[in-house]
Structure formats: structure tokens, C-alpha cells
Amino acid sequence: MTVTEDRSGAEVGRDRRRKEDSRLITGRTMWTENISLPGMLHLAILRSPMAHARITHIDVGPARELPGVVEAIAGRDIADIQGSLPCAWPVTEEMILPDYPPLAVDEVRHAGEPVAVVAARDRVSAIDALEAIEVDYEPLPAVLDMEAALADGADLVHSGHGTNKCFSWILDSAEAGTGDDVGRAEADAEVVIKRRYLQQRLIPAFMEPRSVVVDPTGEQITMWSATQIPHILRLMLAMATGVAEHKIRVIAPDVGGGFGGKLQVTPEEFIAFAAARRFGRPVKYVESRSESMLSAHHGRDQIQDITLCAKRDGTVTGLSVKLLANMGAYLGIVTPGVPLLGAFMYNAIYKFPAYRFDCTGVFTNTTKTDAYRGAGRPEATFAIERTMDELAAELGMDPLEVRRRNWIGHDEFPFTTVAGLTYDSGNYEAATDKAMELFGYDALRREQDERRQSNDPVQLGIGVSTYTEMCGLAPSRVLGQLRYGAGGWETASVRMLPTGKVEVVTGTSPHGQGHETAWSQIVADELGVPFDDVEVLHGDTRTSHKGLDTYGSRSLAVGGIALVNACQKVVDKAKPIAAHLLECDPADLEFVNGQYQVKGSPGAAKTLGDCALAVFTSHDLPDGVEPNLDADATFDPGNFSYPHGTHLCATEVDTETGRVSIRSYVAVDDVGRVVNPMIVEGQVHGGIAQGIGQALFEEAVYDADGNLLTGTFVDYLLPGSPDLPDFVTARTETPATDHPLGAKGVGEAGTIASTPAVVNAVVDALRPLGVSDVRMPCTPERVWQAIRDARNGAHEGGERS
Amino acid sequence: MIPAAFEYSRPTGIDDAVRALSEGGEDAKAMAGGQSLIPMLRLRLAVPSVVVDLAGITDLGGIRDDGDALVIGAMTTHDEVLNDELIKTHVPLIAQATATVADRQVRHRGTFGGSLAHADPAGDLPSVAAALDASFEIAGPAGRRTVPASEFFVDYLTSAVQPDEILVSIRVPKLGGWGSHYEKFSRVAQAWAMVGVAAAVRRDNGTIADARVALTNMGATPVRARAVEEALIGGPASADAVAAAAERAAEGAEPSSDVSASADYRSHLATVLTRRAVSAAGRL
């Protein structure tokens, strides 16, 4: 562990408008859909209308006869070359990993599964031809409910495997030696809170639908894809199809959002890859929004049974979590690992002495789940923050006071948690104090009392969420222990051009985050060059051959450090050259503000640009010095990054209609050292909005036959700006101690924090009416129903003993 | 998605449009602002052989004062309605409801007549037209005819406008001496109403002299809440009387249960929203 240095420079810490925004906002850039290649064919995909069925007959012949159509193929036509889609995270040795053909061959297991593909000279002809394909389906029973799926004699999603249980995975602090036994804690508890929470299924709803273009005509097969993970995609294409890795080039051009939804290796990419190889011509596939909602992977969908044990003074003595995680019909790239990312977060910011996490992954005839902003951590944070509020209510304590009793003090870091992680730094007191002040906590509590007394039909609720999360994925050694299929390092290269300009190659793959701006700010400070003299290159395996891409709030916290280290190497390499130019001893030089100067005599100096030119000409270099200033660095973090913060939400709940309005929202986040506050602010705003989406608006719903009922934005409700309050945001700054930047991840924090803050506020408003839970999303009807049930005494929201 | 192929016609006169629709037969579809039709085309829920675009017919636009009523051209956009002084002065209920329709982009393209002819019971304007006792001028192969609001909304997505007819204009009586209010309940700002209530109330000192209440999305067509109206008319202009009358809001309505709300909840909302709408309209 290194001590954080003071690296304050002109650029890092400064608001910079994002250099990529003009092209992204105007659309004058290379999106995958913009690509047009000579002889390119357009693909359209026929998808299963059934949740579970055997394909007894399929004939693509009639589609081939239609105008514009060049070829039509079914799964069995490419069964030998299409490969099986990979899962990179087999969480246990016994985990069931079913075959996952990109185009279904004999059986379909979720509505929207691809069954045939048409290639035509234009997109309209391809789509029109889908109707001519003949498919006969023999319906099979659809498995939809997780608990029913695990019962004896349940119908099976994958009949060949004999069970719908994908895996079971347990973390027990007594067994792991990281804490006490939960069973004993429960036996000795003065208070036990048992609750069941349902994490509804969500749809990532990125702005740019998934698109892919494949050109098989060069020496390398080139794939452009709207993906978060070009490097992983190349590797997986090679491993799953048998095409040699060096014969594949993957490019993620500008990509319009992902939220984890493009952290995937998709059937559509594999189908396009196989089709292009088979036809020998470039192909393009662009999904419609309807296809995206139906078949791009979904998020969340868990059932959480929580048992919290405590003393009557509010001290928590143990936590047990029993989790059912819906995998959907197949395993995507990290499907089974998502709930495990939550396993380490249920204990959150607290000093719980005993902990057990017991997770079962379940197959159902639904679209597969996988990473969605926060991936496992929002679910965990929601459950524990809701339960801490329930404990406070049970004990008649203020919810913040209960948290204070249990959280890790700022003087107790580094702190090893009951889940086995070592939190490097944090200051929960500071963030909470600041949030309470900005929120006007005490005044709002007084107003709440008054409105309760006066029986106001619109009640005021106050919700608390004191969160932390593990991000900056990830230490490779830890990933290995979790059986993840790759490491967690990141890489960067710095290329010094003869004119003193700088090209940076990063292994991260931005899809809206603003890496080009933030990375330029870092380089500007490290190398002492102007911000505008830095160009950031990414997302093409030809220029950026190595990288582990962008997800898990890792790009700055891992990739940013690789970049700092690469810059340091450049500075070190140029030093003997500068000394040669200045005719002095390298030991006498220091690098200040982009210049090498002789210690004590700042008059004589050479810039990095001077050295770059000297290297370019190489007319007069010191003996034995390689004419090259470029440098690469790969950084493997020693620890996760642990941003934290306190979010406070005030809701007004109309008890007559059930409508929830957010009156005020305060977020105080500690993401360590900040490179660009404006980008951080944007991440926090967007994150909170998405978390509010889960709390109040969004839910993917299937009917009893496994048809997605919420297949358009008319039924799958995303909040827009009129539906959201103004956010009051502020930061505390406790630097990460593990690396020289001191930065922690920020991409997922807002989403992780906000959902429990909002739902806690809804429940808080209604608690005097006898309501102790409202299922997410807290729709007006659910709120109204909860009030009605409480009045009828029918529903206590959960058990307690 | 991309619509299936269709023929496109863009007449400039009302008679030409009627002729184009007649020639197109059952599979012809008139398009006003396209805000309902185009999504249905894209999802291939509608697959017409001919689309007759009414945007080129200048005779279908404009709002004029016709004595005791306003006549609103069917192709008047929502945005034009919102910014029209005659509407603001004489039937502010229309302006208030129109302001809640979808979002700004839709209001610039979507039309007053189009949303009425589309007859979506979740639309905001059908219940307003019902509450206002509007009448509808329709042009067809046999000439013009006028249909009252009570007969205009036939069924779910079905108005009195036949496939070979077009809606020309809507005549709306002025509401001098009336108060009015549209109360909309939706989950997000741009969404359709889960339930909506259009209310107009004329007070005579302490009593309610006249009242009209119509409900959005409480059945296959907009529903006049006659029981509420009867309970209100001649009764005291008091909060208690309004609350009691509003309890009868869902009488005779047949709301649906769907993914966004149950019928029970819709009925409950109708009573709460009716109380609020009538109270606001009657300035109680």
C-alpha cells in the first residue's frame, strides 16, 4: 500500500467540458449503425414467440424467394460454425452451464430467442422476409416462478440437466474465519427482523440499440459492435468459434450507453459473425427497440430473504441472507457472478460480527439476466438499508442513529469486514453530517410530525441510505478466487509524437463516460503538456490490443492508474535525453511542469517535446539510449475501491391516490480524489435517476405464458426529467489509499445508493398507517393497496419475531 | 421496426381525401399528425395498403369564433390549440387538458381532430369533448354530416368516422359562466392517463346549477359520469356535497385491468379525481 501523494496539477480536479460531447450529441460520428461497406448485406432475425417450445419444423425456403433476399438460414444450417455462447464466470465447479446456441437449433427457451436469420440487400427486405419463414413449435411448459422451479417435479428449462438449479454458493463468516456463527447470533438475539424483498426485473434501456457489422473479407475478420467490451469480445469469439484470435479484429466505435447491458457477448454478434463467414460478405445487424427490450439481457430479478439479529440498543449481532437469483434461460458472460458481487456488500458499512450469504441461481424461461448498473451491489444495498430502517422502526430509534451504532468509524480504517474485504478508507460520519445539514433533516422530521398529527392526506416520508460499494473491478487474485475467467488489470500506452503531442491508448472502452476528457486531464498533469495536445485512442483491438474494457466502475480506478504509471515511465525515459541536451548529469535534473530543469537553476530547461523531437531525429542521443519515449503500463489493483456516501430522500405520499412525489433529494458521495467534478456530477445524477427508476417506475413483467408484457416504453416506464426532483449533490473526499490517484469508482454509486433511500422514504411516510413495506416499483396502485391492506389489518409487510 | 410497404397519397382538398379513402377501400387509412398511426405502422399492428396524409389540406386547419361556439379545424395541432386566444378565453378546459398530452414534440405534430378520431379512451381529449358536448362535422362520399359527442365515440379505438370519411371540424360550445378543470393521473409526465376527469361546473351562488363530468380511461369510450352530474345539479356548492357526489363516479363505468392498473384501482381513482376536478372547477 502506498501513501497517496499530492498530485494537484492544473488539470486534475478541474471542471472540463467533455471533448467528445460535440460529436456524440450531434451524432456526427461513427456509430455502428452508420457503417456501410461495399456489398454489405443486412440481417433480420426471426425470434421465438414462445417462452418454451420444441422446434418441430422450420423452413426458411420461402423467405429466400422474396425480392432482395440473398440468403436465409436456421440454427441447424450453421450449427457447426456458430459456437456456443460463453459464460466467463462458472461460480462453482458443479454449476450447470447449458449449451447456448446463438441461433436455436431444436428448442427455444425464452420469448425472443433467435430462430432464423435473413440476409438481404436492404434492411426492409430482410425484415419483410421474416414473415415468410415457416416454423412449427410444439409448446413446452414455461417455467417462470423461481420457487416453483426449484420444487420437486418441476418442469425443466433444460431437460437434459435434470434440475432448474444452476448453482448454490455460500459465504459463511464462521466457516471462512471472518466472523462468528449466524445461527448462534440468532439464538442469542434480543430482536430478530425477518423480511422478504423482491428485486424486480429491470431492462437496462441504453440509448443506442445493439448493432453489429462484420467484414470477413480482409486477412482479419473485423467486427464493429456497440459493445462495452471489445477486448473480451475478441477473445470470446476466438475461443467459442475456433477462429484464431489474431485473425479477428474487434472495434467498438462510439457507443451510445450500456449500463452493463452491453457487457455481453451476444447471440446477435455470433450470428452476424457466422453469417458473414458463411456468405463471405460484410453483414450488418441493428436491433429494433422492441427486440432490445425483449432479448438484450435484463437485470436484477432476485428474491431476498433477510434475517437481521440485534440487541435492543440497536447493535446488530448477525445477518443472514438467503437469495434466489433468476438466471433466465441461459448464462450470459457473467450471469451467475452478478449476485455474488452482492455477497460482499450486504454487511455494507457496518461492523456486523456474524454473516451468512446463501445464494441459489435458478433457470427460468425468461430472457437471461446479467450485469445492470451496480450488478449485485444495488440489490444487497437495498436489502440491508431497508432492513436497517426496519430495525430502527422496531426499536423506535432514528434510522441514522441505528446506523451510527453499527458503522465503521473513520478512525477504524483499514477495516476487514465480516465478508472478508478490507475497506481501505472512508468517513461515514462526515458524509452523513454534511447530508443532514444540506437536507435540513431535523426541520423535515418536525414537519413530518406535524403532518402526522394533523392527519394530512399527503404524508411526508424521510428515507436514508448510507451506502458503500466495492468497485474498480478488480484485483486479479480475488477474481481468481471467485473463479472468474479473467484478470482485473488494465493497461495504457503513451506515444510521444515528434511535435510534442501525445497519443494515449487505453484498454478501457468508454460508451458515454468521457474517458477522452478525463484521461487527457491526467496526461496533461503528468507530462506537463496542454490538455488539447492529448488524443485518447480506444476501442479497436488493432490500436489497443490489450485491455479489459469498461464496467464495474473500473476505468479510472484501474485504467487511470495504468495511465499514470505509463506517463511516469515516459518521464523517466526522457530524463537521460534531457540531461544529454542540457549537458548535465541526469541525477541533477528534476521534472517540473513539463520541463526538465537543473535543480537549483531553473533557467536551463528542456520540455518533453524537446526530447521527443530529439528522439525522432536521433541525430545526437547519448550512447546506448534507445530512440523511443513510448511506454506501456499495466496495473493490477491490490484492492477494490470503496466509494461511499449518504443519500437522503424526502417523499410526499398522497394517501388518497398512492402517488409518490420526491420533494427533495440530497446526495453526499465520497468517491475519493476527483479528476473532473463535472463528469462526477453527471454520473451521480444519472445514477440517482436510474435508482429512482427501480424504486418507483421500472419493472419488466411477464405474463403466465412467459410473454414480456412491458415490451415498449409505454409499459416499461423510465422516469424523465419532469418526473425527477432537483438533486442536491455534494462530496466529501477521502482518498483511496491503494494507488497514486486516490480516485474511487463513481459510475454505479448513485444507482446503488438511491433505490433504498426512496423506498425507505415511501415506507416512512406510511408507517403510522401500519405499512411496513411496499414492493418495488412503488407504483401508486401498490402504495394505495398497501395502505388499504394495513387499514384492513391484512398485511404487516413481513414477519417479525 | 420498419412499417410494411404502403401507398402514400397527399391530397390538398377534403373531397380529394374522401375520394382517395374510398378508392383505397377497407385497407386505406387517413393520417393526421401521425402520432398514433406511425407507431402502429412501425410495430406492424396496422398494415394499411394506402395512407392518406391529410397534412396538405389547408381547409382542415384553423380555429374560428362562431357565435356561441368555437369551431376547431381537425388538423389544428395541439400546440396551436395551446396557444390560441379563443380557446384560452372560451374553453380553457381544452387548453388545460391539451397541455397534459404527451410531450412537446408530440404536441407539435399531433392534432386535435386526430386524437379525437383515434378514439383512444386513454387519450385526454375524448373525455373533454364528451364533457363539453362537442359536435363533430364529418365529410364522406355522401357529403357532410354532424355527429354529437354522445354518438361519436363508438367503441375502443372506434369513432363514428367511417373508413371512407374524414373528420373536418369540431364545434365546441363556449363555456361562459362555467368553471372547468381537467384532472389527469399518470405515472410519468408524458404517459397516457391511468384515469382522467374532465369537469365543468356552473354555480349559482351557493348551489351548483349545472355540471358535466366525463372520465378518461374508465371504459372502452370516454364515459359521462351521469350519476355524479345528477347528484351535483341543484345541490349545494359545498365540499361535502361534491365528495358525496364523487363517490358515484365509477357507476356505470367499465374500466379495464391491465399492466398499468387494476379496474378496482381505476374506480377508486375516479372517485378521488372526480372530487378534485369538480372542486377545482367549482372553485370550492
Contacts between the chains, C-beta under 8 A, distances in Angstrom:
chain1	res1	chain2	res2	distance
A	123	B	2	6.8
A	124	B	2	5.4
A	124	B	5	7.7
A	127	B	1	7.3
A	127	B	2	5.5
A	128	B	4	6.9
A	128	B	5	7.5
A	288	B	1	4.8
A	290	B	1	6.1
A	290	B	43	7.0
A	656	B	272	4.8
A	657	B	185	6.5
A	657	B	269	6.2
A	657	B	272	5.6
A	657	B	273	7.7
A	659	B	185	7.4
A	697	B	187	6.7
A	697	B	188	6.5
A	701	B	259	5.9
A	709	B	259	4.9
A	710	B	259	6.5
A	712	B	43	7.8
A	714	B	191	7.4
A	714	B	192	7.5
A	715	B	259	5.4
A	715	B	260	6.9
A	717	B	187	5.6
A	717	B	188	5.2
A	717	B	191	6.9
A	718	B	188	7.6
A	719	B	188	6.1
A	720	B	188	6.2
A	720	B	189	6.0
A	720	B	190	6.4
A	722	B	188	7.8
A	722	B	189	3.7
A	722	B	190	7.7
A	723	B	188	5.0
A	723	B	189	5.6
A	779	B	187	6.7
A	780	B	185	7.6
A	780	B	187	6.9
A	780	B	194	7.7
A	780	B	265	7.9
A	781	B	261	5.5
A	781	B	262	6.5
A	781	B	265	4.5
A	784	B	265	6.3
A	784	B	268	6.9
A	785	B	265	7.6
